[in-house]
Amino acid sequence: MRGGWLFAHIALIFAGYAALFLSFGASLIYLLQERNLKSKRAAGFLARLPALETIDEISYRSLLLGFPFMTLA
């Protein structure tokens, strides 16, 4: 337990949760942007969000990192 395994375990779990939380946040932003585009109105903050394709790519890539980190941990 005093070796590097505990540090590696904690680092991998933290990285996995961070990536999955980023994916969750990107999914929420995707839903907000989609609703904004369907209603065809440009509100202050929502008008500055990136394109749906960009948000989807961020979410997908963070999922690709999150699950392997959690599996390795």
C-alpha positions in Angstrom: 0.0 0.0 0.0 2.9 2.4 0.6 4.2 2.0 -3.0 3.1 3.9 -6.0 0.0 1.8 -6.6 -2.2 3.9 -4.3 -1.0 7.1 -6.0 -1.7 5.6 -9.4 -5.1 4.4 -8.3 -6.1 7.8 -7.0 -4.8 9.6 -10.0 -6.6 7.3 -12.5 -9.9 7.5 -10.6 -9.6 11.3 -10.4 -8.8 11.6 -14.2 -11.7 9.2 -15.0 -14.2 11.1 -12.9 -13.0 14.4 -14.4 -13.4 13.2 -17.9 -16.8 11.8 -17.2 -17.9 15.0 -15.5 -16.6 17.0 -18.6 -18.7 14.7 -20.8 -21.8 15.3 -18.6 -21.2 19.1 -18.8 -20.8 19.0 -22.5 -24.0 17.0 -22.8 -25.9 19.6 -20.9 -24.5 22.4 -23.0 -25.4 20.4 -26.1 -29.0 20.3 -24.9 -29.1 24.0 -24.2 -27.6 24.8 -27.6 -30.0 22.5 -29.4 -33.0 24.1 -27.7 -31.7 27.5 -28.5 -31.2 26.7 -32.2 -34.7 25.1 -32.5 -36.4 28.2 -30.9 -34.4 30.4 -33.3 -33.7 33.1 -30.8 -30.3 34.3 -29.8 -30.1 35.0 -26.1 -27.0 36.5 -24.4 -25.1 33.6 -23.0 -26.6 30.9 -25.3 -25.6 32.8 -28.4 -22.0 32.4 -27.5 -22.0 28.6 -27.2 -20.0 26.6 -29.8 -21.6 24.6 -32.6 -23.4 21.3 -31.9 -20.7 19.3 -33.7 -18.0 20.8 -31.5 -19.8 20.1 -28.3 -20.6 16.5 -29.5 -16.9 15.9 -30.3 -15.8 17.2 -26.8 -18.4 14.9 -25.1 -17.4 11.9 -27.2 -13.6 12.3 -26.7 -14.0 12.8 -22.9 -16.1 9.6 -22.8 -13.3 7.8 -24.7 -10.9 8.9 -22.0 -13.1 8.5 -18.9 -14.1 4.9 -19.2 -10.6 3.5 -19.8 -9.2 5.5 -16.8 -12.0 4.1 -14.6 -11.3 0.6 -15.9 -7.6 0.9 -15.2 -8.1 2.3 -11.8 
